[in-house]
């Protein structure tokens, strides 16, 4: 019996290897060499490849984190700070190349482009006191991004932008959440923001219907405890070996599977998702973050509000927040000009929750619900029609703000 099972198991492995090798061979022919090259370039290299100047800047936050910002310099140009979402990086705004990516499009118009990498991702993994193998390094969520990272980046950019006392801000997903935190906790910085463009904004999560996140939230507290028990503080492991493995599997073996998983998480819309670009996307994602970041977002789901991190301990909450339970962020303090872009098929941001956010913000200059009923969370960055659907509209808002029309 054992021998029979062993033989069957061995034949199964051999068949799988045979099919895999054939799949790899056929897929290798279909994958564009240019896409593979872009997938293996870091952000400054990608910018330079397409004929643009690129700079790398180190920004130190007040709590010791050393952040990396990539710049497409335009001396004398209006500065624009672009901030990525959770598990993403500065590559988000240049990944589709000069014809569609917002970073390049704005640079062509004379804007001075700053692409921030928030703490913990592949480009911002330095701290003055802690090493990334220490749990203290990963003790952050979108709260610290809003309180430390964004203010440090705003000050750094404006200090190097002669003649400009304000900058334009663009954020996607977590890049919007952290901005709302900054407005709530550091409201003086709103005077330094000329406009804020929010792509798939995340603050309230009461109407989210994600089949992936909802089961996770049900067991959130024990999962956090298990992660701590096993010393897991980083999500996902960000290193060359892990990234190359995922990249190769999704590029040459499980391309359709990886595309399907992405769509299930973000919202199914294969019309806007170019499956041939899967190798490009997996070459840069995930860029890494903390378990606490994921947990903090999870705590917002069906919480009824937009809350600071809950430590599940009255004593720890009092020490951190001055109250037994975490207080809410006050988004009414976000009084700069805000443009909202959202959609109905976004499984990480419900349009109903964005409407609630819109009603709480005091200075919304654009409330734009994407007409396409299938537009999803990642289309705001990766979508086939992102230039015409999103970027051209954003550029028009920037123009109107710069001209004093808004």
C-alpha positions as a Markdown table, in Angstrom:
| # | Residue | x | y | z |
|---|---|---|---|---|
| 1 | Unk | 0.0 | 0.0 | 0.0 |
| 2 | Unk | 2.8 | 2.4 | 1.0 |
| 3 | Unk | 4.8 | 1.6 | -2.1 |
| 4 | Unk | 1.7 | 2.1 | -4.3 |
| 5 | Unk | 1.0 | 5.5 | -2.8 |
| 6 | Unk | 4.7 | 6.4 | -3.0 |
| 7 | Unk | 4.8 | 5.5 | -6.7 |
| 8 | Unk | 1.6 | 7.5 | -7.4 |
| 9 | Unk | 3.0 | 10.4 | -5.5 |
| 10 | Unk | 6.3 | 10.2 | -7.4 |
| 11 | Unk | 4.5 | 10.1 | -10.7 |
| 12 | Unk | 2.4 | 13.1 | -9.6 |
| 13 | Unk | 5.5 | 15.1 | -8.9 |
| 14 | Unk | 7.1 | 14.1 | -12.3 |
| 15 | Unk | 3.9 | 15.0 | -14.2 |
| 16 | Unk | 3.7 | 18.4 | -12.3 |
| 17 | Unk | 7.4 | 19.1 | -13.1 |
| 18 | Unk | 6.8 | 18.2 | -16.8 |
| 19 | Unk | 3.7 | 20.5 | -17.0 |
| 20 | Unk | 5.5 | 23.3 | -15.2 |
| 21 | Unk | 8.5 | 23.1 | -17.4 |
| 22 | Unk | 6.3 | 23.2 | -20.5 |
| 23 | Unk | 4.3 | 26.1 | -19.0 |
| 24 | Unk | 7.5 | 28.0 | -18.3 |
| 25 | Unk | 8.8 | 27.5 | -21.8 |
| 26 | Unk | 5.6 | 28.7 | -23.5 |
| 27 | Unk | 5.1 | 31.6 | -21.1 |
| 28 | Unk | 8.7 | 32.8 | -21.5 |
| 29 | Unk | 8.0 | 33.4 | -25.2 |
| 30 | Unk | 4.9 | 35.4 | -24.4 |
| 31 | Unk | 6.4 | 37.7 | -21.7 |
| 32 | Unk | 7.7 | 40.9 | -23.2 |
| 33 | Unk | 11.4 | 41.4 | -22.5 |
| 34 | Unk | 10.9 | 45.1 | -21.9 |
| 35 | Unk | 8.3 | 44.2 | -19.1 |
| 36 | Unk | 10.8 | 41.8 | -17.5 |
| 37 | Unk | 13.5 | 44.5 | -17.6 |
| 38 | Unk | 11.2 | 47.1 | -16.0 |
| 39 | Unk | 10.2 | 44.5 | -13.3 |
| 40 | Unk | 13.8 | 44.2 | -12.2 |
| 41 | Unk | 14.6 | 47.9 | -12.1 |
| 42 | Unk | 14.4 | 49.9 | -8.9 |
| 43 | Unk | 12.4 | 53.2 | -9.1 |
| 44 | Unk | 15.3 | 55.6 | -10.0 |
| 45 | Unk | 16.6 | 53.1 | -12.7 |
| 46 | Unk | 13.1 | 52.9 | -14.1 |
| 47 | Unk | 12.8 | 56.7 | -14.3 |
| 48 | Unk | 16.2 | 57.1 | -15.9 |
| 49 | Unk | 15.4 | 54.3 | -18.5 |
| 50 | Unk | 12.7 | 56.5 | -19.9 |
| 51 | Unk | 14.9 | 59.5 | -20.3 |
| 52 | Unk | 14.0 | 61.5 | -17.1 |
| 53 | Unk | 16.4 | 62.7 | -14.4 |
| 54 | Unk | 16.2 | 60.9 | -11.1 |
| 55 | Unk | 17.4 | 61.7 | -7.6 |
| 56 | Unk | 17.4 | 59.8 | -4.3 |
| 57 | Unk | 16.8 | 61.7 | -1.1 |
| 58 | Unk | 17.0 | 60.6 | 2.5 |
| 59 | Unk | 14.5 | 62.1 | 4.9 |
| 60 | Unk | 14.7 | 61.6 | 8.7 |
| 61 | Unk | 11.5 | 61.5 | 10.6 |
| 62 | Unk | 11.4 | 62.8 | 14.2 |
| 63 | Unk | 11.1 | 59.3 | 15.7 |
| 64 | Unk | 14.3 | 58.1 | 14.0 |
| 65 | Unk | 13.1 | 56.5 | 10.8 |
| 66 | Unk | 15.1 | 57.3 | 7.7 |
| 67 | Unk | 12.8 | 57.5 | 4.7 |
| 68 | Unk | 13.7 | 57.4 | 1.0 |
| 69 | Unk | 12.2 | 59.7 | -1.5 |
| 70 | Unk | 12.7 | 59.5 | -5.3 |
| 71 | Unk | 12.6 | 62.7 | -7.3 |
| 72 | Unk | 12.0 | 63.6 | -10.9 |
| 73 | Unk | 13.5 | 67.1 | -10.5 |
| 74 | Unk | 12.2 | 70.2 | -12.3 |
| 75 | Unk | 14.0 | 73.2 | -10.7 |
| 76 | Unk | 11.6 | 76.0 | -10.3 |
| 77 | Unk | 8.5 | 73.8 | -10.8 |
| 78 | Unk | 5.6 | 73.5 | -8.4 |
| 79 | Unk | 6.4 | 70.6 | -6.1 |
| 80 | Unk | 4.0 | 67.6 | -6.0 |
| 81 | Unk | 4.4 | 64.9 | -3.3 |
| 82 | Unk | 3.0 | 61.5 | -4.3 |
| 83 | Unk | 2.5 | 58.8 | -1.7 |
| 84 | Unk | 1.8 | 55.1 | -2.4 |
| 85 | Unk | -0.6 | 52.7 | -0.7 |
| 86 | Unk | -0.1 | 49.8 | 1.7 |
| 87 | Unk | 2.6 | 47.2 | 0.5 |
| 88 | Unk | 3.4 | 49.5 | -2.5 |
| 89 | Unk | 6.3 | 51.9 | -3.1 |
| 90 | Unk | 7.4 | 55.0 | -5.1 |
| 91 | Unk | 7.2 | 52.9 | -8.3 |
| 92 | Unk | 3.4 | 53.1 | -8.2 |
| 93 | Unk | 3.4 | 56.5 | -10.0 |
| 94 | Unk | 5.9 | 55.6 | -12.7 |
| 95 | Unk | 5.3 | 51.8 | -13.2 |
| 96 | Unk | 3.2 | 52.2 | -16.4 |
| 97 | Unk | 5.8 | 54.4 | -18.2 |
| 98 | Unk | 5.7 | 57.9 | -19.6 |
| 99 | Unk | 2.5 | 57.6 | -21.6 |
| 100 | Unk | 0.2 | 56.7 | -18.6 |
| 101 | Unk | 1.9 | 57.1 | -15.2 |
| 102 | Unk | 1.1 | 60.2 | -13.3 |
| 103 | Unk | 4.7 | 61.0 | -12.2 |
| 104 | Unk | 5.9 | 61.2 | -15.8 |
| 105 | Unk | 2.8 | 63.1 | -17.0 |
| 106 | Unk | 3.2 | 65.8 | -14.3 |
| 107 | Unk | 6.9 | 66.0 | -14.9 |
| 108 | Unk | 6.2 | 66.7 | -18.6 |
| 109 | Unk | 4.0 | 69.6 | -17.5 |
| 110 | Unk | 6.8 | 71.2 | -15.5 |
| 111 | Unk | 6.0 | 69.9 | -12.0 |
| 112 | Unk | 8.7 | 69.0 | -9.5 |
| 113 | Unk | 7.9 | 65.4 | -8.6 |
| 114 | Unk | 8.6 | 63.8 | -5.2 |
| 115 | Unk | 7.8 | 60.1 | -4.8 |
| 116 | Unk | 7.8 | 59.2 | -1.1 |
| 117 | Unk | 8.5 | 55.7 | 0.3 |
| 118 | Unk | 6.9 | 55.4 | 3.7 |
| 119 | Unk | 8.5 | 53.5 | 6.6 |
| 120 | Unk | 9.0 | 49.8 | 6.4 |
| 121 | Unk | 8.8 | 49.3 | 2.6 |
| 122 | Unk | 11.8 | 48.1 | 0.5 |
| 123 | Unk | 13.3 | 51.6 | 0.2 |
| 124 | Unk | 12.7 | 52.9 | 3.7 |
| 125 | Unk | 14.1 | 50.3 | 6.1 |
| 126 | Unk | 16.5 | 52.3 | 8.1 |
| 127 | Unk | 16.2 | 53.6 | 11.7 |
| 128 | Unk | 18.6 | 55.5 | 13.8 |
| 129 | Unk | 18.2 | 53.2 | 16.8 |
| 130 | Unk | 16.5 | 50.0 | 15.8 |
| 131 | Unk | 17.4 | 47.3 | 13.4 |
| 132 | Unk | 14.7 | 45.8 | 11.2 |
| 133 | Unk | 15.0 | 42.5 | 13.0 |
| 134 | Unk | 13.9 | 44.1 | 16.2 |
| 135 | Unk | 10.2 | 44.3 | 17.0 |
| 136 | Unk | 10.5 | 48.0 | 17.9 |
| 137 | Unk | 11.3 | 48.7 | 14.2 |
| 138 | Unk | 7.8 | 47.4 | 13.2 |
| 139 | Unk | 5.8 | 49.1 | 15.9 |
| 140 | Unk | 4.0 | 51.4 | 13.5 |
| 141 | Unk | 0.8 | 51.7 | 11.4 |
| 142 | Unk | -0.7 | 54.4 | 9.3 |
| 143 | Unk | -0.8 | 56.6 | 12.4 |
| 144 | Unk | 2.9 | 57.0 | 12.5 |
| 145 | Unk | 3.0 | 57.6 | 8.8 |
| 146 | Unk | 0.6 | 60.6 | 9.3 |
| 147 | Unk | 2.3 | 61.9 | 12.5 |
| 148 | Unk | 5.9 | 61.5 | 11.4 |
| 149 | Unk | 6.5 | 60.5 | 7.8 |
| 150 | Unk | 4.3 | 62.9 | 6.0 |
| 151 | Unk | 5.2 | 66.0 | 8.0 |
| 152 | Unk | 8.9 | 65.2 | 7.6 |
| 153 | Unk | 8.5 | 64.8 | 3.8 |
| 154 | Unk | 6.4 | 68.0 | 3.5 |
| 155 | Unk | 9.0 | 70.0 | 5.3 |
| 156 | Unk | 11.9 | 68.4 | 3.4 |
| 157 | Unk | 10.3 | 69.1 | 0.0 |
| 158 | Unk | 9.3 | 72.7 | 0.7 |
| 159 | Unk | 12.8 | 73.4 | 2.1 |
| 160 | Unk | 14.2 | 72.4 | -1.3 |
| 161 | Unk | 11.5 | 74.2 | -3.4 |
| 162 | Unk | 12.5 | 77.9 | -3.6 |
| 163 | Unk | 9.6 | 80.2 | -3.8 |
| 164 | Unk | 7.0 | 77.7 | -2.8 |
| 165 | Unk | 5.3 | 77.6 | 0.5 |
| 166 | Unk | 2.8 | 74.9 | -0.5 |
| 167 | Unk | 2.9 | 71.6 | -2.3 |
| 168 | Unk | 0.3 | 69.5 | -4.1 |
| 169 | Unk | -0.3 | 66.1 | -2.5 |
| 170 | Unk | -1.5 | 62.9 | -4.2 |
| 171 | Unk | -2.2 | 59.7 | -2.2 |
| 172 | Unk | -3.6 | 56.3 | -3.1 |
| 173 | Unk | -5.3 | 54.1 | -0.5 |
| 174 | Unk | -3.1 | 54.2 | 2.6 |
| 175 | Unk | -1.5 | 57.3 | 1.2 |
| 176 | Unk | -4.9 | 59.0 | 1.8 |
| 177 | Unk | -5.4 | 57.4 | 5.3 |
| 178 | Unk | -2.1 | 58.7 | 6.6 |
| 179 | Unk | -2.9 | 62.2 | 5.1 |
| 180 | Unk | -6.2 | 62.3 | 7.0 |
| 181 | Unk | -4.2 | 61.3 | 10.2 |
| 182 | Unk | -1.8 | 64.2 | 9.5 |
| 183 | Unk | -4.6 | 66.6 | 9.1 |
| 184 | Unk | -6.2 | 65.4 | 12.3 |
| 185 | Unk | -3.1 | 65.2 | 14.5 |
| 186 | Unk | -0.9 | 67.9 | 12.9 |
| 187 | Unk | -3.5 | 70.3 | 11.5 |
| 188 | Unk | -1.0 | 73.2 | 11.0 |
| 189 | Unk | 0.4 | 71.2 | 8.1 |
| 190 | Unk | -2.8 | 71.8 | 6.1 |
| 191 | Unk | -1.5 | 75.3 | 5.5 |
| 192 | Unk | 1.3 | 73.8 | 3.5 |
| 193 | Unk | -0.9 | 71.8 | 1.3 |
| 194 | Unk | -2.1 | 73.5 | -1.9 |
| 195 | Unk | -4.4 | 70.6 | -2.8 |
| 196 | Unk | -4.9 | 67.0 | -1.8 |
| 197 | Unk | -6.0 | 64.4 | -4.4 |
| 198 | Unk | -7.3 | 61.2 | -2.8 |
| 199 | Unk | -7.4 | 58.1 | -4.9 |
| 200 | Unk | -9.5 | 55.3 | -3.5 |
| 201 | Unk | -9.6 | 57.1 | -0.1 |
| 202 | Unk | -9.6 | 54.9 | 3.0 |
| 203 | Unk | -10.9 | 56.2 | 6.4 |
| 204 | Unk | -14.3 | 54.6 | 7.2 |
| 205 | Unk | -14.8 | 50.9 | 6.6 |
| 206 | Unk | -18.4 | 50.1 | 7.7 |
| 207 | Unk | -19.7 | 49.0 | 4.3 |
| 208 | Unk | -16.7 | 47.0 | 3.1 |
| 209 | Unk | -17.7 | 43.7 | 1.6 |
| 210 | Unk | -14.2 | 42.1 | 0.9 |
| 211 | Unk | -14.4 | 38.3 | 1.0 |
| 212 | Unk | -10.7 | 38.3 | 1.9 |
| 213 | Unk | -10.7 | 40.8 | 4.7 |
| 214 | Unk | -13.9 | 40.0 | 6.6 |
| 215 | Unk | -12.8 | 36.5 | 7.7 |
| 216 | Unk | -9.5 | 38.0 | 8.7 |
| 217 | Unk | -11.1 | 40.6 | 10.9 |
| 218 | Unk | -13.2 | 38.0 | 12.7 |
| 219 | Unk | -10.1 | 36.5 | 14.1 |
| 220 | Unk | -8.0 | 39.6 | 14.2 |
| 221 | Unk | -7.1 | 39.7 | 17.9 |
| 222 | Unk | -5.9 | 36.0 | 18.1 |
| 223 | Unk | -4.1 | 36.4 | 14.8 |
| 224 | Unk | -2.1 | 39.4 | 16.2 |
| 225 | Unk | -1.3 | 37.4 | 19.3 |
| 226 | Unk | -0.1 | 34.4 | 17.3 |
| 227 | Unk | 2.1 | 36.7 | 15.1 |
| 228 | Unk | 3.7 | 38.2 | 18.2 |
| 229 | Unk | 4.2 | 34.7 | 19.8 |
| 230 | Unk | 6.2 | 33.6 | 16.7 |
| 231 | Unk | 8.0 | 36.9 | 16.4 |
| 232 | Unk | 6.3 | 37.9 | 13.2 |
| 233 | Unk | 6.1 | 41.7 | 12.9 |
| 234 | Unk | 6.7 | 42.3 | 9.2 |
| 235 | Unk | 4.1 | 41.7 | 6.5 |
| 236 | Unk | 5.0 | 40.4 | 4.0 |
| 237 | Unk | 8.6 | 39.3 | 4.2 |
| 238 | Unk | 10.4 | 41.8 | 1.9 |
| 239 | Unk | 13.7 | 40.5 | 0.6 |
| 240 | Unk | 15.3 | 39.7 | -2.7 |
| 241 | Unk | 14.8 | 35.9 | -2.4 |
| 242 | Unk | 11.0 | 36.2 | -1.6 |
| 243 | Unk | 10.4 | 38.9 | -4.2 |
| 244 | Unk | 12.2 | 36.9 | -6.9 |
| 245 | Unk | 10.4 | 33.7 | -6.1 |
| 246 | Unk | 6.9 | 35.4 | -6.3 |
| 247 | Unk | 8.0 | 37.3 | -9.4 |
| 248 | Unk | 9.1 | 34.1 | -11.2 |
| 249 | Unk | 6.0 | 32.0 | -10.1 |
| 250 | Unk | 3.6 | 34.8 | -11.1 |
| 251 | Unk | 5.4 | 35.6 | -14.3 |
| 252 | Unk | 6.1 | 32.2 | -15.8 |
| 253 | Unk | 4.0 | 29.5 | -14.0 |
| 254 | Unk | 0.9 | 30.9 | -12.3 |
| 255 | Unk | 0.3 | 34.2 | -14.2 |
| 256 | Unk | -3.5 | 33.7 | -14.5 |
| 257 | Unk | -3.7 | 32.5 | -10.8 |
| 258 | Unk | -1.8 | 35.6 | -9.6 |
| 259 | Unk | -4.1 | 37.9 | -11.7 |
| 260 | Unk | -7.2 | 36.1 | -10.3 |
| 261 | Unk | -6.0 | 36.5 | -6.7 |
| 262 | Unk | -5.3 | 40.2 | -7.2 |
| 263 | Unk | -8.7 | 40.8 | -8.7 |
| 264 | Unk | -10.5 | 38.9 | -5.9 |
| 265 | Unk | -8.8 | 41.2 | -3.3 |
| 266 | Unk | -9.2 | 44.5 | -5.2 |
| 267 | Unk | -12.4 | 43.9 | -7.1 |
| 268 | Unk | -12.9 | 41.9 | -10.3 |
| 269 | Unk | -12.3 | 44.0 | -13.5 |
| 270 | Unk | -10.3 | 42.2 | -16.1 |
| 271 | Unk | -11.2 | 44.8 | -18.7 |
| 272 | Unk | -8.9 | 47.3 | -16.9 |
| 273 | Unk | -6.3 | 44.7 | -15.9 |
| 274 | Unk | -3.6 | 43.9 | -18.5 |
| 275 | Unk | -2.6 | 40.3 | -17.6 |
| 276 | Unk | 0.6 | 40.6 | -19.7 |
| 277 | Unk | 1.8 | 43.2 | -17.1 |
| 278 | Unk | 1.6 | 40.7 | -14.2 |
| 279 | Unk | 5.4 | 40.1 | -14.3 |
| 280 | Unk | 5.9 | 43.9 | -14.0 |
| 281 | Unk | 3.6 | 44.3 | -11.0 |
| 282 | Unk | 4.9 | 41.2 | -9.1 |
| 283 | Unk | 8.4 | 42.5 | -9.7 |
| 284 | Unk | 7.7 | 45.4 | -7.5 |
| 285 | Unk | 5.0 | 44.1 | -5.1 |
| 286 | Unk | 4.7 | 43.6 | -2.3 |
| 287 | Unk | 7.2 | 46.2 | -1.0 |
| 288 | Unk | 6.6 | 45.3 | 2.6 |
| 289 | Unk | 5.0 | 46.9 | 5.7 |
| 290 | Unk | 4.2 | 45.9 | 9.3 |
| 291 | Unk | 1.7 | 43.5 | 10.8 |
| 292 | Unk | 0.5 | 46.3 | 12.9 |
| 293 | Unk | -0.4 | 48.3 | 9.8 |
| 294 | Unk | -2.6 | 45.5 | 8.5 |
| 295 | Unk | -4.1 | 45.1 | 12.0 |
| 296 | Unk | -4.9 | 48.8 | 12.3 |
| 297 | Unk | -6.8 | 48.8 | 9.1 |
| 298 | Unk | -8.6 | 45.6 | 10.2 |
| 299 | Unk | -9.8 | 47.3 | 13.4 |
| 300 | Unk | -11.6 | 50.0 | 11.3 |
| 301 | Unk | -13.8 | 47.4 | 9.6 |
| 302 | Unk | -17.4 | 47.8 | 11.0 |
| 303 | Unk | -16.0 | 49.8 | 13.9 |
| 304 | Unk | -18.4 | 52.7 | 13.3 |
| 305 | Unk | -15.6 | 55.3 | 12.9 |
| 306 | Unk | -12.0 | 56.2 | 12.1 |
| 307 | Unk | -10.0 | 55.2 | 15.2 |
| 308 | Unk | -6.5 | 55.1 | 16.5 |
| 309 | Unk | -4.9 | 51.8 | 17.2 |
| 310 | Unk | -6.5 | 49.6 | 19.8 |
| 311 | Unk | -3.9 | 47.8 | 22.0 |
| 312 | Unk | -6.6 | 45.6 | 23.5 |
| 313 | Unk | -5.5 | 46.7 | 26.9 |
| 314 | Unk | -7.0 | 49.6 | 28.9 |
| 315 | Unk | -3.6 | 50.3 | 30.5 |
| 316 | Unk | -1.7 | 50.3 | 27.2 |
| 317 | Unk | -4.4 | 52.4 | 25.6 |
| 318 | Unk | -4.2 | 54.9 | 28.5 |
| 319 | Unk | -0.4 | 55.0 | 28.1 |
| 320 | Unk | -0.6 | 55.6 | 24.3 |
| 321 | Unk | -3.8 | 57.5 | 23.9 |
| 322 | Unk | -4.7 | 58.9 | 27.3 |
| 323 | Unk | -8.0 | 57.0 | 27.4 |
| 324 | Unk | -9.2 | 53.4 | 28.0 |
| 325 | Unk | -10.4 | 53.1 | 24.4 |
| 326 | Unk | -8.7 | 54.6 | 21.3 |
| 327 | Unk | -10.1 | 58.0 | 20.3 |
| 328 | Unk | -11.3 | 58.9 | 16.8 |
| 329 | Unk | -9.4 | 61.0 | 14.3 |
| 330 | Unk | -11.0 | 64.3 | 13.6 |
| 331 | Unk | -11.1 | 64.6 | 9.8 |
| 332 | Unk | -12.9 | 67.9 | 10.0 |
| 333 | Unk | -9.5 | 69.4 | 10.6 |
| 334 | Unk | -8.4 | 68.4 | 7.1 |
| 335 | Unk | -9.4 | 71.8 | 5.7 |
| 336 | Unk | -7.2 | 72.0 | 2.7 |
| 337 | Unk | -8.7 | 71.6 | -0.8 |
| 338 | Unk | -9.5 | 67.8 | -1.3 |
| 339 | Unk | -10.5 | 66.0 | -4.5 |
| 340 | Unk | -12.0 | 62.5 | -4.0 |
| 341 | Unk | -11.9 | 59.8 | -6.6 |
| 342 | Unk | -13.6 | 56.5 | -5.9 |
| 343 | Unk | -15.6 | 53.6 | -7.4 |
| 344 | Unk | -18.4 | 51.1 | -6.7 |
| 345 | Unk | -16.4 | 47.9 | -7.4 |
| 346 | Unk | -13.6 | 48.7 | -4.9 |
| 347 | Unk | -13.4 | 45.9 | -2.3 |
| 348 | Unk | -11.1 | 48.0 | -0.2 |
| 349 | Unk | -13.0 | 51.2 | -0.2 |
| 350 | Unk | -16.8 | 51.3 | -0.3 |
| 351 | Unk | -18.4 | 54.2 | -2.1 |
| 352 | Unk | -20.8 | 54.7 | 0.8 |
| 353 | Unk | -17.9 | 55.1 | 3.2 |
| 354 | Unk | -16.3 | 57.7 | 0.9 |
| 355 | Unk | -19.6 | 59.6 | 0.9 |
| 356 | Unk | -19.4 | 59.7 | 4.7 |
| 357 | Unk | -15.9 | 60.9 | 4.5 |
| 358 | Unk | -16.9 | 63.6 | 1.9 |
| 359 | Unk | -19.6 | 64.9 | 4.3 |
| 360 | Unk | -17.1 | 65.1 | 7.1 |
| 361 | Unk | -14.4 | 67.0 | 5.2 |
| 362 | Unk | -14.8 | 70.8 | 5.2 |
| 363 | Unk | -13.3 | 71.7 | 1.8 |
| 364 | Unk | -14.0 | 69.1 | -0.9 |
| 365 | Unk | -13.5 | 70.6 | -4.4 |
| 366 | Unk | -14.2 | 67.4 | -6.3 |
| 367 | Unk | -16.4 | 64.4 | -5.6 |
| 368 | Unk | -15.9 | 62.0 | -8.4 |
| 369 | Unk | -17.4 | 58.6 | -8.5 |
| 370 | Unk | -16.0 | 56.6 | -11.5 |
| 371 | Unk | -18.9 | 55.9 | -13.9 |
| 372 | Unk | -17.5 | 52.5 | -14.8 |
| 373 | Unk | -19.3 | 50.1 | -12.4 |
| 374 | Unk | -16.4 | 47.6 | -12.4 |
| 375 | Unk | -13.5 | 50.0 | -11.7 |
| 376 | Unk | -11.6 | 48.6 | -8.7 |
| 377 | Unk | -9.0 | 49.6 | -6.1 |
| 378 | Unk | -5.9 | 49.0 | -8.0 |
| 379 | Unk | -7.1 | 50.5 | -11.3 |
| 380 | Unk | -6.4 | 54.0 | -9.9 |
| 381 | Unk | -2.7 | 53.1 | -10.4 |
| 382 | Unk | -2.6 | 50.1 | -12.8 |
| 383 | Unk | -5.7 | 50.5 | -14.9 |
| 384 | Unk | -5.5 | 50.3 | -18.7 |
| 385 | Unk | -7.4 | 53.6 | -19.0 |
| 386 | Unk | -5.9 | 55.2 | -15.9 |
| 387 | Unk | -4.7 | 58.2 | -17.9 |
| 388 | Unk | -8.0 | 59.2 | -19.4 |
| 389 | Unk | -10.2 | 58.1 | -16.5 |
| 390 | Unk | -8.1 | 59.4 | -13.6 |
| 391 | Unk | -4.8 | 61.2 | -14.4 |
| 392 | Unk | -6.1 | 63.7 | -17.0 |
| 393 | Unk | -8.9 | 64.7 | -14.6 |
| 394 | Unk | -6.3 | 65.1 | -11.7 |
| 395 | Unk | -4.1 | 67.2 | -13.9 |
| 396 | Unk | -7.1 | 69.5 | -14.7 |
| 397 | Unk | -7.8 | 69.9 | -11.0 |
| 398 | Unk | -4.1 | 70.9 | -10.4 |
| 399 | Unk | -4.3 | 73.4 | -13.2 |
| 400 | Unk | -7.5 | 75.0 | -11.8 |
| 401 | Unk | -6.0 | 75.2 | -8.3 |
| 402 | Unk | -2.8 | 76.7 | -9.6 |
| 403 | Unk | -4.8 | 79.3 | -11.6 |
| 404 | Unk | -6.9 | 80.2 | -8.6 |
| 405 | Unk | -10.1 | 78.8 | -10.1 |
| 406 | Unk | -10.7 | 76.4 | -7.2 |
